[in-house]
Amino acid sequence: MNDREMSCNSGGQFMDRGRMNQNGVVQPLLTDLYQITMAYAYWKSGKTDDQAVFDLFFRNNPFHGEFTIFAGLEECLKFLDSFHYSQSDIEYLRQTLPEGIENEFFEYLGNLTAHDVTLYAIDEGTVAFPRVPIIKLEGPLIIVQLLETTLLTLVNYASLMATNAARYRMVAGKHVKLLEFGLRRAQGPDGGLSASKYSYTGGFDGTSNVLAGKLFNIPVKGTHAHAYITSFSSLGELKTRLLKHKQTGVMEDLLEHAIRHRQMLSHVLDVSTEESSEGELAAMVSYAIAFPDGFMALVDTYDVKSRETEQIIQVPNDTKSRSSQLTNGGSLTPPTTPNSLNGQQQLTTLNGCSGKLNGHHEHVVHTNGLSKTEPTTTVAAITDTSTSAASPCSYPATAFITSTSLNGTAYLPKYVEKSFRSGLLNFSAVALALNDLGYHALGIRIDSGDLAYLSCLAREAFEKVAERFKVPWFNKLTIVASNDINEDTILSLNEQGHKIDCFGIGTHLVTCQRQPALGCVYKLVEINGQARIKLSQDVEKVTMPGNKNAYRLYSADGHALIDLLQKDTEQPPAVGQKVLCRHPFQESKRAYVIPSHVESLYKIYWQAGKICQQLPTLEQVREKVQISLKTLRNDHKRTLNPTPYKVAVSDNLYNFIHDLWLQNAPIGELS
């Protein structure tokens, strides 16, 4: 067993040549078989001294957007730093490759390193665009060919994940916290770790992934699960009730304080103590005793029956014929499905959200995150389930029975919020009890229901408590929302004036459900100083040949105007000098640009077996993402119909591409 194999620790991470946190599975055999069979064919053909240039780039931006965040460069450099076939690797290849391969080839593989490779790249965290190589490699043909698959797997998901996270950050705004909760839904352990790392790169504030926190120094955050609440069924199960006063050190009964406050809060919040769960209160007291300075509670666990057996709500007239349908976790679809609240009248409002804490809803149906004014046919809701934040236009999955409206008025739909009412009352009681003992609670998490509406209810409740009990900090309690949140959900919630301070986002973030792959490719563009071009009937797949440099040209207002590719032998564009920029394949698309600032995009990051740049910390890459995004105009970054960012080639490169194209394209024959 060699040094690399011996240095693999129990966490699956090994340390090569002094470098920390190198993923143990990232090694030369993490590749496609054809890379090694091609290497043998190259070797057999005497191409060991051939020098090649490969470009790593993508053809389209993800998520129907017009930018991509480049990430994964540090992992690529770690891979180059550790590249070496171990003895066990060679023995495995001897057994796996076809018979007849000479022993000398295996000896050749055993001596291979990345010493003679030169890697150029744009800075990690920089916005990148289609066709502009984000990494360029020069070196011996065989070794740079062997690097292909591993480099692609290190860059593809990292860049996709960072881009997804950056988009979430843009729609959420800079003042709302974003937490990554996706480990349990990620594509395996390595996918979970990568998601945590690159979501933080893209702009998230923390992760629930403890190992990611340890490995990458990412803030780790979390609350508790519904299981903790449901593990208690009565106050009698509390084995510990005492908590030391933060200032005096005197032990006091926290439950006694909470019960006293709950009675008073019942009148302030208009929630009967009979509507609250004793087990939930016991669980919250228990958790508060464990974490008095970090009390954050999940408030939507229990559905405690109210004294009314039926609650009346409004639904559209044309649902009358369907109202007897019973769905098992399904939904009753409204006649129209608006994408936003634009143009819809809201008859009652609460801090920008529909509904109010006390009183009735008038002609309002609450769907998840959307409020709709409807005709006055009514139904009675018999069963209670929570709605899903991921489906902002679906009705609650409730069994409906037609009923008669009472003077066109619908009662407060407690079926939507009964569990929330119990949790809010119990949380407020425990938070005030902690206040008695010198501690400040942190806030609540809502994991189901109409997130916009419930967050507004919670904020108004906190404001009432702050005023009634003279505790100003209660106004500032954090409201966290989770439950299958995606980019569109946040946009919808923004339109409704939600009061959410923090989103916990998992599945849609880490799996990149809107687009599960970026599609980076790795293409040979030069060999032994001769340019190579790949032709295709699909123009998008035609490569741009030759060794190239890339520049970003800026306008006087500091915004990026265009990315320009040139042959490496051309002089770089100069500030204040007119530059002809051409579409690489459409002759009529061309424009002159006079840049106010020119940025050379490539730096040499690896040469002669060494990393040539001071690598930034994860925090610095994270900051780079936001700085780079600010250089783009807002119309390039908007979520709906963004303006495409222009990528061009110099006039010299344009002519070179088309000349080479004609030289290599076959000439047809008519007969």
C-alpha positions as CSV (number, residue, x, y, z in Angstrom):
1,M,0.0,0.0,0.0
2,N,1.4,3.4,-1.0
3,D,1.5,6.7,0.9
4,R,-1.7,7.9,-0.7
5,E,-3.6,4.8,0.3
6,M,-2.2,4.8,3.8
7,S,-3.1,8.4,4.4
8,C,-6.8,7.8,3.8
9,N,-8.5,8.4,7.2
10,S,-11.8,7.1,8.7
11,G,-13.7,10.1,7.3
12,G,-13.0,9.1,3.7
13,Q,-10.6,12.0,3.3
14,F,-6.9,11.7,2.6
15,M,-4.0,14.1,2.6
16,D,-1.8,14.1,-0.4
17,R,1.6,15.8,-0.2
18,G,0.5,17.9,2.7
19,R,-2.8,19.1,1.2
20,M,-5.9,18.8,3.4
21,N,-9.4,17.8,2.6
22,Q,-8.7,16.0,-0.6
23,N,-11.7,13.8,-1.3
24,G,-10.6,10.2,-1.1
25,V,-12.5,9.1,-4.2
26,V,-10.9,11.8,-6.4
27,Q,-8.0,9.8,-7.9
28,P,-6.8,8.8,-11.4
29,L,-9.2,5.8,-11.6
30,L,-12.2,8.1,-11.1
31,T,-12.5,8.2,-14.9
32,D,-14.1,6.6,-17.9
33,L,-12.5,3.4,-19.2
34,Y,-12.0,4.9,-22.6
35,Q,-9.6,7.5,-21.3
36,I,-7.2,4.7,-20.4
37,T,-7.7,2.7,-23.5
38,M,-7.1,5.8,-25.6
39,A,-4.0,6.4,-23.5
40,Y,-2.7,3.0,-24.5
41,A,-3.6,3.6,-28.2
42,Y,-1.7,7.0,-28.0
43,W,1.2,5.2,-26.4
44,K,1.2,2.4,-28.9
45,S,1.1,5.0,-31.7
46,G,4.2,6.8,-30.4
47,K,2.4,9.9,-29.3
48,T,4.1,10.1,-25.9
49,D,5.8,13.4,-26.8
50,D,2.8,15.0,-28.5
51,Q,1.7,18.3,-26.9
52,A,-1.9,19.2,-26.8
53,V,-4.3,22.0,-25.7
54,F,-7.8,21.2,-24.3
55,D,-10.6,23.6,-23.5
56,L,-13.1,22.9,-20.7
57,F,-16.3,24.9,-21.3
58,F,-20.1,24.6,-21.4
59,R,-22.6,25.4,-24.2
60,N,-25.6,26.8,-22.3
61,N,-26.3,28.5,-19.1
62,P,-28.4,26.5,-16.6
63,F,-31.9,27.2,-15.2
64,H,-33.0,29.3,-18.2
65,G,-30.7,32.0,-17.0
66,E,-27.9,34.0,-18.6
67,F,-25.0,33.4,-16.3
68,T,-23.1,30.6,-14.6
69,I,-20.8,30.7,-11.5
70,F,-17.5,28.8,-12.0
71,A,-16.7,26.6,-9.1
72,G,-14.6,23.5,-8.4
73,L,-11.2,24.9,-9.4
74,E,-9.5,24.2,-6.0
75,E,-10.6,20.6,-6.2
76,C,-9.1,20.3,-9.7
77,L,-5.8,21.7,-8.5
78,K,-5.8,19.2,-5.6
79,F,-6.4,16.4,-8.1
80,L,-3.4,17.5,-10.2
81,D,-1.3,17.8,-7.1
82,S,-2.0,14.2,-6.1
83,F,-2.2,12.6,-9.6
84,H,-0.4,9.3,-9.5
85,Y,-1.4,5.7,-10.2
86,S,-0.7,3.6,-7.2
87,Q,0.6,0.1,-7.3
88,S,-2.9,-1.3,-6.6
89,D,-4.3,0.9,-9.4
90,I,-1.8,-0.6,-11.8
91,E,-2.6,-4.2,-10.7
92,Y,-6.3,-3.5,-11.1
93,L,-5.7,-2.2,-14.6
94,R,-3.7,-5.2,-15.5
95,Q,-6.6,-7.4,-14.6
96,T,-9.3,-5.2,-16.2
97,L,-7.9,-4.0,-19.5
98,P,-8.0,-6.3,-22.6
99,E,-5.3,-8.9,-22.9
100,G,-2.2,-8.1,-25.0
101,I,-1.3,-4.7,-23.5
102,E,2.5,-4.6,-23.0
103,N,4.0,-4.4,-19.5
104,E,5.9,-1.3,-20.6
105,F,2.6,0.7,-20.8
106,F,1.8,-0.1,-17.2
107,E,5.3,1.0,-16.2
108,Y,4.7,4.2,-18.2
109,L,1.4,4.8,-16.3
110,G,3.1,4.1,-13.0
111,N,5.5,7.0,-13.6
112,L,2.9,9.5,-14.9
113,T,2.4,12.8,-12.9
114,A,0.9,16.2,-13.8
115,H,4.3,17.9,-13.6
116,D,4.4,18.8,-17.2
117,V,0.8,20.1,-17.4
118,T,0.0,23.8,-17.4
119,L,-3.5,24.8,-16.3
120,Y,-5.0,28.2,-17.0
121,A,-8.4,29.2,-15.5
122,I,-10.6,32.0,-14.6
123,D,-10.9,32.8,-10.9
124,E,-13.2,30.5,-9.0
125,G,-16.4,32.3,-8.1
126,T,-16.4,34.4,-11.3
127,V,-19.4,34.6,-13.6
128,A,-18.8,32.6,-16.8
129,F,-20.6,32.3,-20.1
130,P,-21.1,29.7,-22.8
131,R,-18.3,28.9,-25.1
132,V,-15.7,30.8,-23.1
133,P,-13.3,28.1,-21.7
134,I,-13.3,28.2,-17.9
135,I,-10.2,26.0,-17.8
136,K,-7.5,25.5,-20.5
137,L,-4.9,22.8,-20.2
138,E,-1.6,22.4,-22.1
139,G,0.7,19.5,-21.8
140,P,1.6,16.0,-23.0
141,L,-1.4,14.6,-25.0
142,I,-1.7,11.4,-22.9
143,I,-1.8,13.0,-19.5
144,V,-4.1,15.8,-20.4
145,Q,-6.4,13.3,-22.0
146,L,-6.4,11.2,-18.9
147,L,-7.5,14.2,-16.8
148,E,-10.7,14.8,-18.8
149,T,-13.4,12.9,-16.9
150,T,-12.2,13.7,-13.4
151,L,-11.9,17.5,-14.2
152,L,-15.4,17.5,-15.7
153,T,-17.0,15.8,-12.7
154,L,-15.2,18.2,-10.3
155,V,-16.4,21.3,-12.2
156,N,-19.9,20.3,-13.5
157,Y,-21.8,19.9,-10.3
158,A,-19.8,22.4,-8.4
159,S,-20.6,25.2,-10.9
160,L,-24.2,24.1,-11.2
161,M,-24.7,24.1,-7.5
162,A,-23.0,27.5,-7.0
163,T,-25.2,28.9,-9.7
164,N,-28.3,27.5,-8.3
165,A,-27.5,28.9,-4.8
166,A,-26.6,32.3,-6.3
167,R,-30.0,32.4,-8.0
168,Y,-31.8,31.7,-4.7
169,R,-29.7,34.4,-3.0
170,M,-30.8,36.9,-5.7
171,V,-34.6,36.2,-5.4
172,A,-34.4,36.1,-1.6
173,G,-32.6,39.4,-1.3
174,K,-29.6,40.2,0.8
175,H,-31.4,40.6,4.1
176,V,-33.0,37.1,4.3
177,K,-30.9,34.2,5.6
178,L,-30.6,31.1,3.5
179,L,-29.8,27.7,5.0
180,E,-29.0,24.5,3.1
181,F,-31.0,21.6,4.5
182,G,-30.5,19.1,1.7
183,L,-28.1,16.3,2.9
184,R,-30.9,13.7,3.3
185,R,-32.1,14.4,-0.2
186,A,-28.7,14.7,-1.9
187,Q,-27.3,12.2,-4.4
188,G,-25.2,10.3,-1.9
189,P,-22.8,11.4,0.8
190,D,-20.3,13.1,-1.7
191,G,-23.2,14.9,-3.4
192,G,-24.4,16.1,0.0
193,L,-21.0,17.4,1.0
194,S,-20.5,19.1,-2.4
195,A,-24.0,20.7,-2.1
196,S,-23.2,22.1,1.3
197,K,-19.8,23.5,0.1
198,Y,-21.0,25.1,-3.1
199,S,-24.3,26.4,-1.9
200,Y,-22.3,28.3,0.7
201,T,-20.1,29.5,-2.2
202,G,-23.1,30.7,-4.1
203,G,-24.4,32.8,-1.2
204,F,-26.1,30.6,1.4
205,D,-25.4,31.5,5.0
206,G,-25.1,28.0,6.5
207,T,-25.8,24.3,6.4
208,S,-27.4,21.6,8.5
209,N,-24.5,19.3,7.4
210,V,-22.2,18.8,10.4
211,L,-19.4,17.2,8.4
212,A,-19.4,19.9,5.8
213,G,-19.1,22.4,8.7
214,K,-16.1,20.6,10.0
215,L,-14.4,20.1,6.6
216,F,-15.1,23.5,5.1
217,N,-15.6,25.7,8.1
218,I,-19.2,26.5,7.1
219,P,-21.6,27.8,9.8
220,V,-23.8,24.9,10.9
221,K,-27.4,25.6,11.8
222,G,-30.5,23.7,12.7
223,T,-33.6,23.4,14.9
224,H,-35.3,20.2,15.7
225,A,-37.7,17.7,14.0
226,H,-41.3,17.0,14.6
227,A,-40.1,13.8,16.3
228,Y,-38.9,15.8,19.2
229,I,-42.2,17.4,19.8
230,T,-44.2,14.2,19.3
231,S,-41.9,12.3,21.7
232,F,-43.7,14.1,24.6
233,S,-47.4,13.5,25.2
234,S,-48.0,15.2,28.5
235,L,-46.5,17.6,31.0
236,G,-46.0,14.7,33.4
237,E,-43.2,13.4,31.2
238,L,-41.0,16.4,32.0
239,K,-38.2,14.9,34.1
240,T,-36.4,18.3,34.3
241,R,-38.3,21.5,34.9
242,L,-35.6,23.6,36.6
243,L,-33.4,26.1,34.8
244,K,-30.7,28.4,36.3
245,H,-31.4,32.1,36.1
246,K,-28.8,33.6,33.7
247,Q,-27.9,36.5,36.0
248,T,-28.7,35.3,39.6
249,G,-27.9,31.6,39.2
250,V,-31.0,30.7,41.1
251,M,-32.8,27.5,39.9
252,E,-36.4,28.2,38.9
253,D,-39.2,26.1,37.5
254,L,-39.4,27.0,33.8
255,L,-42.7,25.1,33.3
256,E,-44.4,27.0,36.0
257,H,-43.4,30.3,34.3
258,A,-44.6,29.0,30.9
259,I,-48.0,27.9,32.2
260,R,-48.5,31.2,33.8
261,H,-47.6,33.1,30.7
262,R,-49.7,30.8,28.5
263,Q,-52.8,31.7,30.4
264,M,-52.2,35.4,29.9
265,L,-51.2,34.9,26.2
266,S,-54.4,33.0,25.6
267,H,-56.3,36.3,25.7
268,V,-53.7,38.3,23.9
269,L,-53.5,35.9,20.9
270,D,-57.2,34.8,21.1
271,V,-56.2,31.2,21.3
272,S,-57.8,29.0,24.0
273,T,-55.5,26.9,26.1
274,E,-57.7,24.0,25.2
275,E,-56.5,24.4,21.6
276,S,-52.9,23.9,22.6
277,S,-51.1,20.6,23.1
278,E,-49.8,19.7,26.5
279,G,-47.2,17.4,24.9
280,E,-46.0,20.2,22.7
281,L,-45.6,22.5,25.6
282,A,-43.6,19.8,27.5
283,A,-41.4,19.3,24.5
284,M,-40.7,23.0,24.1
285,V,-39.9,23.5,27.8
286,S,-37.6,20.5,27.6
287,Y,-35.8,21.9,24.6
288,A,-35.6,25.4,26.1
289,I,-34.0,24.0,29.2
290,A,-31.4,22.2,27.0
291,F,-30.8,25.3,24.9
292,P,-31.9,28.4,26.8
293,D,-29.8,30.8,24.6
294,G,-30.6,29.0,21.4
295,F,-34.3,28.2,21.6
296,M,-35.8,27.9,18.1
297,A,-39.0,25.8,18.0
298,L,-41.0,24.1,15.3
299,V,-44.5,25.3,15.7
300,D,-46.7,23.2,13.3
301,T,-46.6,19.7,14.8
302,Y,-50.0,19.2,16.5
303,D,-53.4,19.6,15.0
304,V,-55.5,20.1,18.1
305,K,-59.2,20.0,17.5
306,S,-61.1,23.3,18.1
307,R,-64.5,23.3,19.6
308,E,-66.2,23.7,16.2
309,T,-66.6,20.5,14.3
310,E,-66.8,22.2,11.0
311,Q,-65.2,25.3,9.7
312,I,-66.7,27.2,6.8
313,I,-64.5,28.5,4.0
314,Q,-65.1,30.0,0.5
315,V,-64.5,28.1,-2.7
316,P,-65.3,28.8,-6.3
317,N,-68.8,28.2,-7.5
318,D,-67.7,25.8,-10.2
319,T,-66.2,23.5,-7.5
320,K,-69.7,22.7,-6.2
321,S,-70.1,19.8,-8.6
322,R,-66.7,18.5,-7.5
323,S,-67.0,19.2,-3.8
324,S,-67.9,15.7,-2.8
325,Q,-64.6,14.4,-4.2
326,L,-62.4,12.9,-1.5
327,T,-58.7,13.0,-2.2
328,N,-56.1,11.1,-0.4
329,G,-53.4,13.7,-0.1
330,G,-54.5,15.3,-3.3
331,S,-56.0,18.7,-4.0
332,L,-59.1,20.4,-5.3
333,T,-57.9,22.3,-8.3
334,P,-59.3,25.9,-8.7
335,P,-60.7,26.9,-12.1
336,T,-57.7,29.3,-12.7
337,T,-54.2,29.0,-11.6
338,P,-52.6,32.5,-11.4
339,N,-48.8,32.8,-11.2
340,S,-49.0,35.8,-8.9
341,L,-51.3,38.1,-7.0
342,N,-51.0,40.8,-9.6
343,G,-54.4,42.3,-10.4
344,Q,-56.2,40.3,-7.7
345,Q,-58.2,42.1,-5.0
346,Q,-57.5,41.1,-1.4
347,L,-60.4,42.0,0.8
348,T,-58.5,41.5,4.1
349,T,-54.9,42.1,4.7
350,L,-52.4,41.5,7.6
351,N,-49.1,43.3,7.3
352,G,-49.2,42.8,3.6
353,C,-50.5,39.2,3.8
354,S,-54.1,38.1,3.4
355,G,-56.1,37.2,6.5
356,K,-56.0,38.4,10.1
357,L,-55.3,37.0,13.5
358,N,-58.7,37.6,14.9
359,G,-62.1,37.9,13.2
360,H,-63.3,36.4,9.9
361,H,-62.1,36.0,6.3
362,E,-64.4,37.5,3.8
363,H,-64.7,35.7,0.5
364,V,-61.1,34.6,0.7
365,V,-59.7,31.1,0.0
366,H,-56.2,30.4,1.3
367,T,-54.1,28.3,-0.9
368,N,-50.5,27.7,-0.2
369,G,-49.0,31.1,-0.4
370,L,-51.8,32.6,-2.6
371,S,-55.0,34.3,-1.6
372,K,-57.9,34.4,-3.9
373,T,-61.2,36.4,-4.0
374,E,-63.9,34.0,-5.0
375,P,-67.8,33.7,-5.2
376,T,-69.7,32.7,-2.2
377,T,-70.5,29.0,-2.6
378,T,-69.2,27.4,0.6
379,V,-68.1,24.0,1.8
380,A,-67.3,22.5,5.2
381,A,-63.8,21.3,5.9
382,I,-64.0,18.0,7.8
383,T,-60.4,16.8,7.8
384,D,-57.3,18.8,8.2
385,T,-54.0,18.5,6.4
386,S,-51.3,21.0,5.7
387,T,-50.7,22.5,2.3
388,S,-47.3,22.3,0.5
389,A,-45.2,25.4,-0.1
390,A,-44.0,23.9,-3.4
391,S,-47.5,24.1,-4.9
392,P,-48.5,27.7,-4.5
393,C,-51.8,27.3,-6.4
394,S,-53.2,24.1,-4.9
395,Y,-56.0,23.9,-2.3
396,P,-55.5,22.1,0.9
397,A,-55.9,18.3,0.7
398,T,-59.2,18.4,2.6
399,A,-62.4,16.4,2.3
400,F,-65.0,18.9,1.2
401,I,-68.8,18.7,1.8
402,T,-71.1,21.3,0.4
403,S,-72.7,23.7,2.8
404,T,-74.6,26.9,2.9
405,S,-72.8,30.2,3.4
406,L,-73.8,32.4,6.3
407,N,-74.6,35.8,4.9
408,G,-71.7,35.4,2.5
409,T,-69.2,35.3,5.4
410,A,-66.5,32.6,6.0
411,Y,-65.2,31.9,9.5
412,L,-61.5,32.0,10.2
413,P,-60.2,28.8,8.6
414,K,-58.7,27.2,11.7
415,Y,-58.2,24.0,9.8
416,V,-55.3,25.8,8.1
417,E,-53.7,27.0,11.3
418,K,-54.9,24.9,14.3
419,S,-51.5,23.2,14.6
420,F,-49.9,26.6,14.2
421,R,-52.1,28.3,16.8
422,S,-51.1,25.6,19.3
423,G,-47.4,25.9,18.5
424,L,-47.4,29.7,18.5
425,L,-49.1,29.9,21.9
426,N,-46.8,27.4,23.5
427,F,-43.7,28.9,21.9
428,S,-44.6,32.4,23.1
429,A,-45.3,31.1,26.6
430,V,-41.9,29.3,26.8
431,A,-40.1,32.3,25.2
432,L,-41.6,34.6,27.9
433,A,-40.7,32.1,30.6
434,L,-37.1,32.2,29.3
435,N,-37.2,35.9,29.4
436,D,-38.1,35.8,33.1
437,L,-34.9,33.9,33.7
438,G,-32.7,36.3,31.6
439,Y,-32.6,34.4,28.3
440,H,-33.8,35.4,24.8
441,A,-35.4,32.9,22.5
442,L,-34.3,32.9,18.8
443,G,-37.5,32.2,16.9
444,I,-39.8,29.7,15.2
445,R,-39.7,27.4,12.2
446,I,-42.8,26.8,10.0
447,D,-42.6,23.6,8.0
448,S,-46.1,23.5,6.4
449,G,-49.1,25.5,5.4
450,D,-49.5,28.9,3.8
451,L,-46.1,30.3,4.6
452,A,-46.8,33.9,3.6
453,Y,-50.0,34.0,5.7
454,L,-48.7,32.2,8.7
455,S,-45.5,34.2,8.8
456,C,-47.6,37.4,8.9
457,L,-49.8,35.9,11.7
458,A,-46.6,35.1,13.6
459,R,-45.1,38.5,13.2
460,E,-48.3,40.2,14.3
461,A,-48.5,37.9,17.3
462,F,-44.9,38.7,18.3
463,E,-45.6,42.4,18.0
464,K,-48.7,42.1,20.2
465,V,-46.6,40.1,22.8
466,A,-43.8,42.6,22.7
467,E,-46.2,45.5,23.3
468,R,-48.3,43.7,26.0
469,F,-45.4,42.3,28.0
470,K,-42.9,45.1,27.4
471,V,-40.3,42.9,25.7
472,P,-39.1,44.8,22.7
473,W,-36.8,41.9,21.5
474,F,-39.9,39.8,20.8
475,N,-40.5,42.0,17.7
476,K,-37.2,40.7,16.3
477,L,-37.8,37.0,16.7
478,T,-36.6,35.0,13.7
479,I,-39.2,33.3,11.5
480,V,-37.7,30.4,9.6
481,A,-39.7,28.7,6.8
482,S,-39.0,25.3,5.2
483,N,-41.1,22.7,3.2
484,D,-40.0,22.0,-0.3
485,I,-39.2,25.6,-1.1
486,N,-37.9,26.5,-4.6
487,E,-37.0,29.6,-6.5
488,D,-40.6,30.2,-7.7
489,T,-41.9,29.8,-4.2
490,I,-39.7,32.6,-2.9
491,L,-40.8,34.8,-5.8
492,S,-44.4,34.2,-4.9
493,L,-43.9,34.8,-1.2
494,N,-42.1,38.1,-2.1
495,E,-45.2,39.2,-4.0
496,Q,-47.3,38.6,-0.9
497,G,-45.2,40.5,1.6
498,H,-44.2,37.6,3.7
499,K,-42.5,38.1,7.1
500,I,-40.0,35.3,6.8
501,D,-36.4,36.0,8.0
502,C,-34.8,32.7,6.9
503,F,-35.5,30.0,4.4
504,G,-34.3,26.4,5.0
505,I,-34.0,24.9,1.5
506,G,-33.2,21.3,0.7
507,T,-34.5,19.1,-2.1
508,H,-34.8,21.7,-4.9
509,L,-31.5,23.2,-4.1
510,V,-29.2,20.2,-3.8
511,T,-30.7,18.2,-6.6
512,C,-30.9,21.2,-8.9
513,Q,-34.3,19.9,-10.0
514,R,-34.8,22.5,-12.7
515,Q,-31.7,21.3,-14.4
516,P,-29.7,18.4,-13.0
517,A,-26.5,18.8,-15.1
518,L,-24.5,21.7,-16.4
519,G,-23.1,19.9,-19.5
520,C,-19.5,21.0,-19.4
521,V,-17.4,19.5,-22.2
522,Y,-13.6,19.0,-22.7
523,K,-12.4,19.4,-26.3
524,L,-9.0,19.1,-28.1
525,V,-8.3,22.4,-29.8
526,E,-4.6,22.1,-30.7
527,I,-2.0,19.4,-31.0
528,N,1.7,20.0,-31.7
529,G,0.9,23.7,-32.5
530,Q,-1.7,22.8,-35.1
531,A,-5.3,23.9,-34.4
532,R,-8.0,21.3,-34.4
533,I,-11.8,21.8,-35.0
534,K,-14.7,19.5,-34.4
535,L,-17.4,19.9,-37.0
536,S,-21.1,19.1,-36.7
537,Q,-24.3,19.7,-38.5
538,D,-25.4,21.2,-35.1
539,V,-23.5,24.5,-35.2
540,E,-23.7,24.7,-31.4
541,K,-21.3,21.7,-31.2
542,V,-18.7,23.1,-33.5
543,T,-15.6,23.9,-31.4
544,M,-13.5,27.1,-31.6
545,P,-10.1,25.9,-32.6
546,G,-6.6,26.8,-31.4
547,N,-5.0,28.2,-28.3
548,K,-7.0,31.2,-27.2
549,N,-7.1,33.9,-24.6
550,A,-10.2,35.4,-23.1
551,Y,-10.9,39.0,-22.1
552,R,-13.9,40.7,-20.5
553,L,-14.6,44.2,-21.8
554,Y,-16.4,46.7,-19.5
555,S,-18.4,49.9,-20.1
556,A,-17.8,53.2,-18.4
557,D,-20.5,52.4,-15.7
558,G,-18.5,49.3,-14.6
559,H,-20.8,46.7,-16.2
560,A,-19.5,43.9,-18.3
561,L,-20.3,44.4,-21.9
562,I,-18.9,41.4,-23.7
563,D,-16.5,38.5,-23.4
564,L,-14.0,38.4,-26.3
565,L,-11.9,35.3,-27.4
566,Q,-8.7,35.9,-29.4
567,K,-5.9,33.7,-30.8
568,D,-3.1,33.6,-28.2
569,T,-0.8,35.3,-30.6
570,E,-3.0,38.5,-30.9
571,Q,-2.4,41.6,-28.8
572,P,-4.9,42.0,-26.1
573,P,-7.6,44.7,-26.5
574,A,-6.7,48.1,-25.2
575,V,-8.7,50.5,-23.1
576,G,-10.2,53.3,-25.2
577,Q,-9.4,51.5,-28.5
578,K,-12.1,50.3,-30.9
579,V,-12.4,46.5,-31.0
580,L,-14.3,44.6,-33.7
581,C,-16.3,41.9,-31.9
582,R,-17.9,39.2,-34.1
583,H,-20.4,36.4,-33.5
584,P,-18.3,33.2,-34.0
585,F,-20.7,31.7,-36.6
586,Q,-23.1,34.4,-37.8
587,E,-21.3,36.7,-40.3
588,S,-23.7,39.6,-40.0
589,K,-23.6,39.8,-36.2
590,R,-20.7,42.2,-35.4
591,A,-20.2,45.3,-33.4
592,Y,-17.4,47.7,-32.4
593,V,-16.7,48.0,-28.7
594,I,-14.6,50.7,-27.0
595,P,-13.9,49.3,-23.6
596,S,-13.4,51.5,-20.5
597,H,-11.7,48.6,-18.7
598,V,-10.3,45.3,-20.0
599,E,-9.9,42.2,-17.8
600,S,-7.7,39.3,-18.8
601,L,-9.7,36.3,-17.6
602,Y,-7.0,33.6,-17.5
603,K,-4.3,33.1,-14.9
604,I,-1.8,30.3,-14.7
605,Y,-2.9,28.2,-11.7
606,W,-0.7,25.1,-12.2
607,Q,2.7,24.8,-13.8
608,A,5.8,22.7,-13.4
609,G,4.1,20.5,-10.7
610,K,3.1,23.5,-8.5
611,I,0.2,25.6,-7.8
612,C,1.1,29.1,-9.0
613,Q,-1.5,31.3,-7.3
614,Q,-2.4,31.9,-3.7
615,L,-5.7,30.0,-3.4
616,P,-8.6,31.9,-1.9
617,T,-10.4,30.7,1.1
618,L,-14.0,29.6,0.8
619,E,-15.1,32.9,2.3
620,Q,-13.1,34.8,-0.3
621,V,-14.6,32.7,-3.2
622,R,-18.1,33.4,-1.7
623,E,-17.4,37.1,-1.7
624,K,-16.0,36.9,-5.3
625,V,-19.3,35.5,-6.4
626,Q,-21.3,38.5,-5.2
627,I,-18.7,41.0,-6.5
628,S,-18.7,39.3,-9.9
629,L,-22.5,39.2,-10.1
630,K,-22.6,43.0,-9.5
631,T,-20.7,43.5,-12.7
632,L,-23.6,42.2,-14.7
633,R,-26.6,44.4,-15.6
634,N,-29.8,43.5,-13.9
635,D,-31.4,42.5,-17.1
636,H,-28.8,39.7,-17.5
637,K,-29.7,38.4,-14.0
638,R,-33.5,38.7,-13.9
639,T,-35.4,35.4,-13.6
640,L,-37.9,36.0,-16.4
641,N,-36.6,36.4,-20.0
642,P,-33.1,37.6,-19.1
643,T,-31.1,39.4,-21.7
644,P,-28.4,37.1,-23.2
645,Y,-24.8,38.2,-22.4
646,K,-22.7,38.5,-25.5
647,V,-19.7,36.3,-26.2
648,A,-17.6,37.2,-29.3
649,V,-14.5,36.4,-31.2
650,S,-11.9,38.8,-32.7
651,D,-12.0,39.4,-36.4
652,N,-8.7,37.4,-36.7
653,L,-10.1,34.4,-34.8
654,Y,-13.4,34.6,-36.8
655,N,-11.5,34.3,-40.1
656,F,-9.3,31.5,-38.7
657,I,-12.3,29.5,-37.6
658,H,-14.0,29.7,-40.9
659,D,-10.9,29.0,-43.0
660,L,-10.2,25.9,-40.9
661,W,-13.8,24.9,-41.2
662,L,-13.7,25.0,-45.0
663,Q,-10.4,23.1,-45.0
664,N,-11.8,20.3,-42.9
665,A,-15.4,20.1,-44.2
666,P,-15.9,17.4,-46.8
667,I,-17.0,18.5,-50.3
668,G,-20.1,16.7,-51.5
669,E,-20.6,15.3,-55.0
670,L,-23.7,15.5,-57.0
671,S,-24.5,12.8,-59.6
